Amino acid sequence: MENETLTVIDNRTGKSYTLPFFKGCIRTMDLRQIKVSDDDFGVMGYDPAFMNTASCQSAITFIDGDRGILRYRGYPIEQLAEKCSYLEVCYLILYGELPNAEQLKQWEQDVTHHSMVPEDVKKLLDGFQKDAHPMGTLMSLVAALSTYYPDAKNIADPACRKLQILRLLGKTPTLAAYIYRHSLGLPYVAPDHSFSYTENFMNMLWKPVADPAWKPNKVLARALDLDDSSSAEPPFSDARYISPWARSSVAAAVSTGLIKGYPAGDYRPLGAVTRAECAAVIHRALSSF
């Protein structure tokens, strides 16, 4: 609209400038025209840590942290967490719409088909110390995959890009599970295509060496399947004491009936714990059922 402009008066020179709005924003390059003299570089925007600067526009994600809003392709994260699986949300992000039953079945098959990793990757993993940082190890293994799939460099080919997406979605849980078991000195568990995407990840993580009949708990699988970026808040009177990164996970566990608070309505966290410790405690508790 014609009136969607901002008028700026430079008190140094008395000159007036009209800056157009772009989707509620001012382009900082438009500030460059504000100069004291012809050889002046022009005004620049100064915004440490990008606290009030939009560096890009996204057709995928809308975030308003102050209001607790997170949407993927227009869908509120609360709806996706309640009704969709992890792979369904992946499909939505990539293609802009949720898959129908037939599309989802084919999508899951395509991802599962790429869950195996080359045997030599295991040898590479064995070369890392057991206490090596898992993210550094994962970065190294993913980088190593590029030597097995040199076609990945054809980034201008849409079909090739899709293939790399399938490979990463399929192989990353396998690599992560292998890294976890390597840190414990346990043998690796190969992907099992009879399980769902999340159940397979749990199976590769926690399958006991002495119990080949062990199966992942479906309730815990559903809790893990919920998108961890959900903005949902735990319904506890003392929820403010729960670490921000853990609130959505706690809320998800409550929604599935996995945990509940004390009768007085409080949660009473006893201290700071890591995600791995939380997962281990829940796993042990469910294994006893």
Contacts in CASP RR format, 6 or more apart in sequence:
PFRMAT RR
TARGET T0000
AUTHOR 0000-0000-0000
METHOD contacts of the structure
MODEL  1
MENETLTVIDNRTGKSYTLPFFKGCIRTMDLRQIKVSDDDFGVMGYDPAF
MNTASCQSAITFIDGDRGILRYRGYPIEQLAEKCSYLEVCYLILYGELPN
AEQLKQWEQDVTHHSMVPEDVKKLLDGFQKDAHPMGTLMSLVAALSTYYP
DAKNIADPACRKLQILRLLGKTPTLAAYIYRHSLGLPYVAPDHSFSYTEN
FMNMLWKPVADPAWKPNKVLARALDLDDSSSAEPPFSDARYISPWARSSV
AAAVSTGLIKGYPAGDYRPLGAVTRAECAAVIHRALSSF
4 20 0 8 1.000
4 21 0 8 1.000
4 24 0 8 1.000
5 18 0 8 1.000
5 19 0 8 1.000
5 20 0 8 1.000
5 21 0 8 1.000
6 18 0 8 1.000
6 19 0 8 1.000
6 20 0 8 1.000
6 21 0 8 1.000
6 26 0 8 1.000
7 16 0 8 1.000
7 17 0 8 1.000
7 18 0 8 1.000
7 19 0 8 1.000
8 16 0 8 1.000
8 17 0 8 1.000
8 18 0 8 1.000
8 19 0 8 1.000
8 34 0 8 1.000
9 15 0 8 1.000
9 16 0 8 1.000
9 17 0 8 1.000
10 16 0 8 1.000
10 17 0 8 1.000
10 34 0 8 1.000
12 36 0 8 1.000
13 36 0 8 1.000
15 34 0 8 1.000
17 33 0 8 1.000
17 34 0 8 1.000
19 26 0 8 1.000
19 27 0 8 1.000
19 30 0 8 1.000
19 31 0 8 1.000
20 27 0 8 1.000
20 30 0 8 1.000
23 57 0 8 1.000
25 54 0 8 1.000
28 44 0 8 1.000
28 45 0 8 1.000
28 53 0 8 1.000
31 42 0 8 1.000
31 43 0 8 1.000
31 44 0 8 1.000
31 45 0 8 1.000
32 41 0 8 1.000
32 42 0 8 1.000
32 43 0 8 1.000
32 44 0 8 1.000
33 42 0 8 1.000
34 42 0 8 1.000
34 43 0 8 1.000
35 41 0 8 1.000
35 42 0 8 1.000
35 43 0 8 1.000
47 53 0 8 1.000
59 73 0 8 1.000
60 72 0 8 1.000
60 73 0 8 1.000
60 93 0 8 1.000
60 96 0 8 1.000
61 70 0 8 1.000
61 71 0 8 1.000
61 72 0 8 1.000
62 69 0 8 1.000
62 70 0 8 1.000
62 71 0 8 1.000
62 74 0 8 1.000
63 69 0 8 1.000
63 70 0 8 1.000
63 71 0 8 1.000
64 70 0 8 1.000
65 231 0 8 1.000
68 231 0 8 1.000
69 76 0 8 1.000
69 231 0 8 1.000
70 76 0 8 1.000
70 77 0 8 1.000
70 229 0 8 1.000
70 230 0 8 1.000
70 231 0 8 1.000
71 77 0 8 1.000
72 80 0 8 1.000
72 89 0 8 1.000
72 92 0 8 1.000
72 93 0 8 1.000
73 92 0 8 1.000
73 93 0 8 1.000
73 96 0 8 1.000
73 97 0 8 1.000
75 92 0 8 1.000
75 98 0 8 1.000
77 227 0 8 1.000
77 229 0 8 1.000
77 230 0 8 1.000
77 231 0 8 1.000
77 232 0 8 1.000
78 230 0 8 1.000
78 231 0 8 1.000
78 232 0 8 1.000
80 88 0 8 1.000
80 89 0 8 1.000
80 92 0 8 1.000
80 227 0 8 1.000
81 226 0 8 1.000
81 227 0 8 1.000
81 230 0 8 1.000
81 232 0 8 1.000
81 252 0 8 1.000
81 255 0 8 1.000
82 255 0 8 1.000
84 92 0 8 1.000
84 98 0 8 1.000
85 196 0 8 1.000
85 197 0 8 1.000
85 198 0 8 1.000
85 225 0 8 1.000
86 197 0 8 1.000
86 198 0 8 1.000
86 225 0 8 1.000
86 227 0 8 1.000
87 104 0 8 1.000
87 107 0 8 1.000
87 108 0 8 1.000
87 111 0 8 1.000
87 169 0 8 1.000
87 197 0 8 1.000
88 98 0 8 1.000
88 99 0 8 1.000
88 104 0 8 1.000
89 227 0 8 1.000
90 169 0 8 1.000
91 98 0 8 1.000
91 99 0 8 1.000
91 103 0 8 1.000
91 104 0 8 1.000
91 107 0 8 1.000
92 98 0 8 1.000
92 99 0 8 1.000
94 165 0 8 1.000
99 107 0 8 1.000
108 196 0 8 1.000
108 197 0 8 1.000
110 166 0 8 1.000
111 166 0 8 1.000
111 169 0 8 1.000
111 170 0 8 1.000
111 197 0 8 1.000
112 170 0 8 1.000
112 191 0 8 1.000
112 193 0 8 1.000
112 197 0 8 1.000
112 200 0 8 1.000
113 166 0 8 1.000
114 166 0 8 1.000
114 167 0 8 1.000
114 169 0 8 1.000
114 170 0 8 1.000
114 171 0 8 1.000
115 170 0 8 1.000
115 171 0 8 1.000
115 173 0 8 1.000
115 174 0 8 1.000
115 191 0 8 1.000
115 193 0 8 1.000
115 200 0 8 1.000
116 171 0 8 1.000
116 174 0 8 1.000
116 190 0 8 1.000
116 191 0 8 1.000
117 141 0 8 1.000
117 145 0 8 1.000
117 171 0 8 1.000
117 174 0 8 1.000
117 175 0 8 1.000
117 178 0 8 1.000
118 145 0 8 1.000
118 148 0 8 1.000
121 141 0 8 1.000
121 144 0 8 1.000
121 145 0 8 1.000
121 175 0 8 1.000
122 178 0 8 1.000
122 188 0 8 1.000
124 140 0 8 1.000
124 141 0 8 1.000
124 144 0 8 1.000
125 137 0 8 1.000
125 141 0 8 1.000
125 178 0 8 1.000
125 179 0 8 1.000
125 182 0 8 1.000
126 182 0 8 1.000
128 137 0 8 1.000
128 140 0 8 1.000
128 182 0 8 1.000
130 182 0 8 1.000
130 183 0 8 1.000
130 184 0 8 1.000
130 185 0 8 1.000
131 183 0 8 1.000
132 183 0 8 1.000
134 176 0 8 1.000
134 179 0 8 1.000
134 180 0 8 1.000
134 183 0 8 1.000
137 179 0 8 1.000
137 182 0 8 1.000
138 172 0 8 1.000
138 175 0 8 1.000
138 176 0 8 1.000
138 179 0 8 1.000
141 175 0 8 1.000
141 179 0 8 1.000
142 168 0 8 1.000
142 172 0 8 1.000
142 175 0 8 1.000
145 167 0 8 1.000
145 171 0 8 1.000
146 152 0 8 1.000
146 153 0 8 1.000
149 164 0 8 1.000
149 167 0 8 1.000
151 160 0 8 1.000
151 163 0 8 1.000
152 160 0 8 1.000
152 164 0 8 1.000
152 167 0 8 1.000
154 160 0 8 1.000
155 161 0 8 1.000
173 197 0 8 1.000
173 200 0 8 1.000
173 201 0 8 1.000
173 204 0 8 1.000
174 191 0 8 1.000
174 204 0 8 1.000
176 201 0 8 1.000
177 188 0 8 1.000
177 189 0 8 1.000
177 201 0 8 1.000
177 204 0 8 1.000
177 205 0 8 1.000
178 188 0 8 1.000
178 204 0 8 1.000
180 205 0 8 1.000
181 187 0 8 1.000
181 188 0 8 1.000
181 189 0 8 1.000
181 204 0 8 1.000
181 205 0 8 1.000
182 188 0 8 1.000
186 209 0 8 1.000
187 209 0 8 1.000
188 204 0 8 1.000
189 203 0 8 1.000
189 204 0 8 1.000
189 205 0 8 1.000
189 207 0 8 1.000
190 204 0 8 1.000
191 200 0 8 1.000
191 204 0 8 1.000
192 200 0 8 1.000
192 203 0 8 1.000
192 204 0 8 1.000
193 200 0 8 1.000
195 202 0 8 1.000
195 203 0 8 1.000
195 215 0 8 1.000
195 216 0 8 1.000
196 221 0 8 1.000
196 225 0 8 1.000
197 225 0 8 1.000
198 216 0 8 1.000
198 221 0 8 1.000
198 222 0 8 1.000
198 224 0 8 1.000
198 225 0 8 1.000
199 215 0 8 1.000
199 216 0 8 1.000
199 218 0 8 1.000
199 221 0 8 1.000
201 224 0 8 1.000
202 216 0 8 1.000
202 217 0 8 1.000
202 220 0 8 1.000
202 221 0 8 1.000
202 224 0 8 1.000
203 214 0 8 1.000
203 215 0 8 1.000
203 216 0 8 1.000
206 214 0 8 1.000
206 216 0 8 1.000
206 283 0 8 1.000
207 214 0 8 1.000
208 214 0 8 1.000
217 283 0 8 1.000
217 286 0 8 1.000
217 287 0 8 1.000
217 289 0 8 1.000
219 256 0 8 1.000
219 257 0 8 1.000
219 258 0 8 1.000
219 286 0 8 1.000
220 258 0 8 1.000
220 282 0 8 1.000
220 283 0 8 1.000
220 286 0 8 1.000
222 256 0 8 1.000
223 249 0 8 1.000
223 252 0 8 1.000
223 253 0 8 1.000
223 256 0 8 1.000
223 258 0 8 1.000
223 282 0 8 1.000
226 249 0 8 1.000
226 252 0 8 1.000
226 255 0 8 1.000
226 256 0 8 1.000
228 248 0 8 1.000
228 249 0 8 1.000
229 248 0 8 1.000
230 248 0 8 1.000
230 251 0 8 1.000
230 252 0 8 1.000
231 248 0 8 1.000
232 247 0 8 1.000
232 248 0 8 1.000
232 251 0 8 1.000
232 252 0 8 1.000
232 255 0 8 1.000
233 239 0 8 1.000
233 247 0 8 1.000
233 248 0 8 1.000
233 251 0 8 1.000
234 242 0 8 1.000
234 247 0 8 1.000
234 250 0 8 1.000
234 251 0 8 1.000
234 254 0 8 1.000
234 267 0 8 1.000
235 251 0 8 1.000
235 254 0 8 1.000
236 242 0 8 1.000
236 261 0 8 1.000
236 265 0 8 1.000
236 266 0 8 1.000
236 267 0 8 1.000
237 264 0 8 1.000
237 265 0 8 1.000
237 266 0 8 1.000
237 267 0 8 1.000
238 266 0 8 1.000
238 267 0 8 1.000
238 268 0 8 1.000
238 269 0 8 1.000
239 247 0 8 1.000
239 250 0 8 1.000
239 267 0 8 1.000
241 267 0 8 1.000
241 269 0 8 1.000
242 250 0 8 1.000
242 267 0 8 1.000
242 269 0 8 1.000
243 272 0 8 1.000
246 275 0 8 1.000
246 278 0 8 1.000
249 275 0 8 1.000
249 278 0 8 1.000
250 259 0 8 1.000
250 267 0 8 1.000
253 259 0 8 1.000
253 282 0 8 1.000
254 260 0 8 1.000
254 261 0 8 1.000
258 282 0 8 1.000
261 267 0 8 1.000
261 268 0 8 1.000
262 268 0 8 1.000
273 281 0 8 1.000
END
